[in-house]
Amino acid sequence: MRSVKVVAYDSIWQHLYLDEMNKLKEIFKGQMIEIFHIGSTAVPGLVSKPIIDMMLVVKDISQVDLLNEPLIRLGYEPKGENGIKGRRYFQKGQDNRSHHLHIYQTGDENIKRHLAFRDYLRTFSGEAERYGHLKAELAKLYLFDIDSYIAGKNIFVQVMEIKALDWYDVQLEKKEQLILKFP
């Protein structure tokens, strides 16, 4: 049975992401637009389940299914959309999961949601700390119940996502104004 393990931030996570990113670039060359380290392991100082979440943005999501075989050879298990329409989701490491791969087609609204949440937590350390405390407490309460752990975070994450998206939109608007001001 898989346990819910939340641990202190580890700078090795960035290196694990970069290593995996290079492997994925080889598989998705010609199809990949961008790749991002997302989730709690992408936020310095934030406690996390030690699983590297990555988001790959591709030109055509329908082409991803043709690349399942090389991903399987790399250790990934295809999970289809797994509850999010338009996404392809993969897990690596079975019960000792090490990586989650979320793949979206360029323009998908979930790309912005993931980046806004990550960048908001990177910018507002107090919010990241609150989130970390919640995750640590839930991990203690639901050591062998990942579904209850996730459900326990759900409302907090939904509220945080709304705040993050509002903040992110303001940041994008400021960048656009600077670009217009200084062409």
C-alpha positions as CSV (number, residue, x, y, z in Angstrom):
1,M,0.0,0.0,0.0
2,R,1.3,3.4,-1.0
3,S,1.7,5.9,1.9
4,V,1.3,9.7,1.7
5,K,4.7,11.1,2.4
6,V,5.3,14.9,2.7
7,V,8.9,15.9,3.1
8,A,11.0,19.1,3.4
9,Y,12.0,20.8,0.2
10,D,15.0,19.3,-1.4
11,S,17.1,21.2,-4.0
12,I,17.7,17.9,-5.8
13,W,14.2,18.1,-7.2
14,Q,15.3,20.8,-9.7
15,H,18.1,18.6,-10.9
16,L,15.7,15.6,-11.2
17,Y,13.4,17.7,-13.3
18,L,16.2,18.9,-15.6
19,D,17.4,15.3,-16.1
20,E,13.9,14.1,-17.0
21,M,13.2,17.2,-19.1
22,N,16.2,16.3,-21.4
23,K,14.9,12.7,-21.8
24,L,11.4,14.0,-22.7
25,K,12.8,16.5,-25.2
26,E,14.3,13.6,-27.1
27,I,10.9,11.8,-27.3
28,F,8.8,14.9,-28.1
29,K,11.2,16.7,-30.5
30,G,9.1,18.2,-33.3
31,Q,6.0,18.1,-31.1
32,M,7.0,19.9,-27.9
33,I,6.6,23.7,-27.6
34,E,7.5,24.1,-23.9
35,I,8.1,22.0,-20.7
36,F,7.7,23.3,-17.2
37,H,8.5,22.1,-13.7
38,I,5.2,22.5,-11.8
39,G,3.6,21.5,-8.5
40,S,5.1,21.7,-5.0
41,T,8.5,20.4,-5.9
42,A,8.9,23.5,-8.2
43,V,8.5,25.9,-5.2
44,P,11.7,26.4,-3.2
45,G,11.1,25.9,0.5
46,L,7.7,24.2,0.1
47,V,7.1,20.8,1.7
48,S,6.0,18.2,-0.8
49,K,5.4,14.7,-1.8
50,P,8.7,13.9,-3.4
51,I,7.2,13.5,-6.9
52,I,8.4,15.7,-9.7
53,D,5.4,17.2,-11.6
54,M,6.1,18.3,-15.2
55,M,3.9,20.0,-17.7
56,L,4.6,19.5,-21.4
57,V,2.9,21.8,-24.0
58,V,2.6,20.2,-27.4
59,K,1.4,21.3,-30.8
60,D,-1.2,18.5,-31.2
61,I,-2.4,16.5,-28.3
62,S,-3.7,13.7,-30.6
63,Q,-0.1,13.0,-31.6
64,V,0.9,12.2,-27.9
65,D,-0.9,8.8,-28.0
66,L,1.5,7.8,-30.8
67,L,4.4,8.3,-28.4
68,N,3.2,6.1,-25.6
69,E,5.7,3.4,-26.4
70,P,8.9,5.5,-25.9
71,L,7.4,6.9,-22.7
72,I,6.6,3.3,-21.4
73,R,10.3,2.4,-22.1
74,L,11.3,5.4,-20.0
75,G,9.1,4.0,-17.2
76,Y,5.9,6.0,-17.6
77,E,2.5,4.5,-17.3
78,P,-0.2,6.1,-19.6
79,K,-3.3,7.2,-17.6
80,G,-5.2,8.9,-20.5
81,E,-7.0,12.1,-19.6
82,N,-7.4,11.0,-16.0
83,G,-10.3,13.3,-15.2
84,I,-9.1,16.4,-17.1
85,K,-10.5,16.8,-20.6
86,G,-7.8,17.3,-23.2
87,R,-4.9,16.3,-21.0
88,R,-2.7,13.3,-21.3
89,Y,-1.3,12.1,-18.0
90,F,1.5,9.7,-17.2
91,Q,3.0,8.4,-13.9
92,K,6.5,7.0,-13.4
93,G,7.6,4.7,-10.6
94,Q,4.3,2.8,-9.8
95,D,3.9,2.6,-6.0
96,N,7.2,4.5,-5.5
97,R,6.2,7.2,-7.8
98,S,8.9,9.6,-8.9
99,H,7.3,11.7,-11.7
100,H,4.0,12.9,-13.0
101,L,3.8,14.1,-16.6
102,H,0.8,16.3,-17.6
103,I,0.6,17.0,-21.3
104,Y,-1.6,19.7,-22.8
105,Q,-2.0,21.1,-26.3
106,T,-0.9,24.7,-26.7
107,G,-3.8,27.1,-25.8
108,D,-5.3,24.8,-23.2
109,E,-6.6,26.8,-20.2
110,N,-5.0,24.4,-17.7
111,I,-1.5,25.6,-18.7
112,K,-2.1,29.0,-17.3
113,R,-3.7,27.5,-14.2
114,H,-0.7,25.4,-13.4
115,L,1.8,28.2,-14.0
116,A,-0.2,30.8,-12.1
117,F,-0.4,28.5,-9.1
118,R,3.3,27.7,-9.1
119,D,4.4,31.3,-9.6
120,Y,2.0,32.6,-7.0
121,L,3.4,30.2,-4.4
122,R,7.0,31.1,-5.5
123,T,6.2,34.8,-5.0
124,F,4.1,34.7,-1.8
125,S,6.1,32.7,0.8
126,G,3.4,33.1,3.4
127,E,0.8,31.4,1.2
128,A,3.3,28.7,0.4
129,E,3.9,28.2,4.1
130,R,0.2,27.9,4.8
131,Y,-0.2,25.4,2.1
132,G,2.8,23.4,3.4
133,H,1.3,23.3,6.9
134,L,-2.0,22.0,5.5
135,K,-0.3,19.3,3.5
136,A,1.9,18.2,6.4
137,E,-1.1,17.9,8.7
138,L,-3.2,16.0,6.1
139,A,-0.3,13.6,5.4
140,K,-0.3,12.8,9.2
141,L,-4.0,12.3,9.3
142,Y,-4.3,10.3,6.1
143,L,-1.0,8.4,6.0
144,F,-2.5,5.5,3.9
145,D,-5.4,7.4,2.2
146,I,-4.3,9.5,-0.8
147,D,-7.9,10.2,-1.8
148,S,-8.7,11.8,1.6
149,Y,-5.4,13.7,1.5
150,I,-6.3,15.2,-1.9
151,A,-9.9,15.9,-0.8
152,G,-8.6,17.7,2.3
153,K,-6.5,20.1,0.1
154,N,-9.2,20.6,-2.4
155,I,-11.0,23.7,-1.1
156,F,-7.8,25.4,-0.1
157,V,-6.3,24.8,-3.6
158,Q,-9.4,26.0,-5.3
159,V,-9.4,29.3,-3.4
160,M,-5.6,29.6,-3.9
161,E,-6.0,29.0,-7.7
162,I,-8.6,31.9,-7.9
163,K,-6.2,34.2,-6.1
164,A,-3.3,33.0,-8.2
165,L,-5.1,33.4,-11.5
166,D,-6.1,37.0,-10.6
167,W,-2.6,37.8,-9.6
168,Y,-1.1,36.2,-12.7
169,D,-3.4,38.1,-15.0
170,V,-2.3,41.4,-13.4
171,Q,1.4,40.3,-13.9
172,L,0.7,39.5,-17.6
173,E,-1.0,42.8,-18.1
174,K,2.0,44.7,-16.5
175,K,4.4,42.9,-18.8
176,E,2.3,43.8,-21.9
177,Q,2.2,47.4,-20.8
178,L,6.0,47.4,-20.5
179,I,6.4,45.9,-23.9
180,L,4.1,48.5,-25.4
181,K,5.9,51.3,-23.6
182,F,9.4,50.2,-24.6
183,P,9.2,48.5,-28.0
